[in-house]
Amino acid sequence: MATRRNPGVTIPRVRRPNPVSDCPLTAALAAMGGKWKLIIIYWLAESPRQFLALHRLMPRISTKVLTEQLRELIADGIVKQQRTGRVPAPVVYSLTDYGRSVVPITESVRLWGRRHIERFAG
């Protein structure tokens, strides 16, 4: 299996299997579900970012979880990583063209969340 390295982190370059291959909702939730993936997609839609810049935008996520989420997003072809020079040059994460197709979904969820918050606000 080919891998790339990020400050002490190995990122697989193999697509993850879909847990329920015949269910589109399961496939979508596996690719972008969870607490952090849509937030990562949101920030990368704004601009490509280095690992530490992403981490600063989401201070409550641990380095381990951010690494895991990026691995899964890369494996699903939603995010790509690019070295900015020779090792140990920083890695920049950005959305792939395929990953950009998730941006409207991310924005819809964000807007719904805003309305949900307002619904329960005093």
C-alpha positions in Angstrom: 0.0 0.0 0.0 1.4 3.4 -1.0 1.5 6.0 1.7 2.4 9.6 2.3 3.7 11.2 5.5 2.4 14.1 7.4 4.3 15.3 10.5 4.6 11.8 12.0 1.3 10.6 10.4 1.0 8.0 7.6 -2.0 8.6 5.2 -3.2 5.6 3.2 -3.9 6.0 -0.5 -6.5 3.2 -0.7 -10.2 3.9 -1.0 -12.2 2.8 2.0 -14.9 0.1 1.6 -18.5 1.1 1.9 -20.0 -0.6 4.9 -23.3 -1.2 3.2 -22.6 -1.2 -0.6 -26.2 -1.0 -1.7 -27.4 1.9 0.6 -26.7 5.4 -0.7 -27.4 7.0 2.7 -24.9 4.7 4.4 -22.4 5.5 1.8 -22.9 9.2 2.2 -22.7 9.1 6.0 -19.6 6.9 5.9 -17.9 9.4 3.6 -18.9 12.7 5.3 -20.6 11.7 8.6 -19.3 12.1 12.1 -18.6 15.1 14.2 -15.8 16.7 12.3 -15.8 15.8 8.5 -18.3 18.4 7.4 -16.4 21.0 9.4 -13.1 20.0 7.8 -14.8 20.2 4.4 -16.3 23.6 5.3 -12.8 25.1 6.1 -11.1 23.5 3.1 -13.8 24.9 0.8 -12.7 28.3 1.9 -9.1 27.7 1.1 -6.4 25.0 1.1 -4.8 24.7 4.6 -1.9 23.1 6.4 -2.6 20.6 9.2 -1.8 23.1 12.0 -4.0 25.8 10.4 -6.9 23.3 10.3 -6.3 22.3 13.9 -6.3 26.0 15.0 -9.7 26.5 13.3 -11.1 23.5 15.3 -9.3 23.7 18.7 -11.6 21.0 20.2 -10.5 18.3 17.8 -7.5 16.2 18.9 -4.6 15.8 16.6 -5.3 12.1 16.5 -8.9 12.6 15.4 -8.1 15.3 12.8 -5.5 12.9 11.4 -8.0 10.0 11.2 -10.7 12.2 9.7 -8.3 13.5 7.0 -7.2 9.9 6.3 -10.8 8.9 5.6 -11.5 12.0 3.5 -8.4 11.3 1.5 -9.3 7.6 1.1 -12.7 8.6 -0.1 -11.3 11.0 -2.7 -12.8 14.1 -1.1 -9.6 15.7 0.2 -6.1 15.7 -1.4 -2.8 16.5 0.2 0.1 18.1 -1.5 3.7 18.7 -0.3 4.8 22.3 -0.6 8.5 21.2 -1.2 10.9 18.6 -0.2 10.5 16.5 3.0 9.9 17.8 5.7 8.0 20.5 3.9 4.5 21.1 5.2 1.6 19.3 3.6 -1.4 21.4 2.3 -4.8 19.8 2.3 -7.5 20.9 -0.2 -10.7 19.6 -1.6 -10.6 17.5 -4.8 -13.0 18.3 -7.6 -15.1 15.5 -6.3 -14.9 16.9 -2.8 -16.2 20.3 -4.1 -19.4 18.4 -4.9 -20.0 18.1 -1.1 -19.8 21.9 -0.5 -23.5 22.6 -1.3 -24.5 19.8 1.1 -22.2 21.3 3.8 -23.7 24.7 3.3 -27.2 23.3 3.5 -26.4 21.5 6.8 -24.8 24.7 8.2 -27.8 26.8 7.3 -30.2 24.2 8.8 -28.1 24.2 11.9 -28.3 28.0 12.2 -32.1 27.8 12.0 -32.1 24.9 14.6 -30.0 27.0 17.0 -32.3 30.0 16.5 -35.4 27.9 17.0 -34.3 27.0 20.6 -32.7 30.4 21.4 -34.5 32.3 24.2 
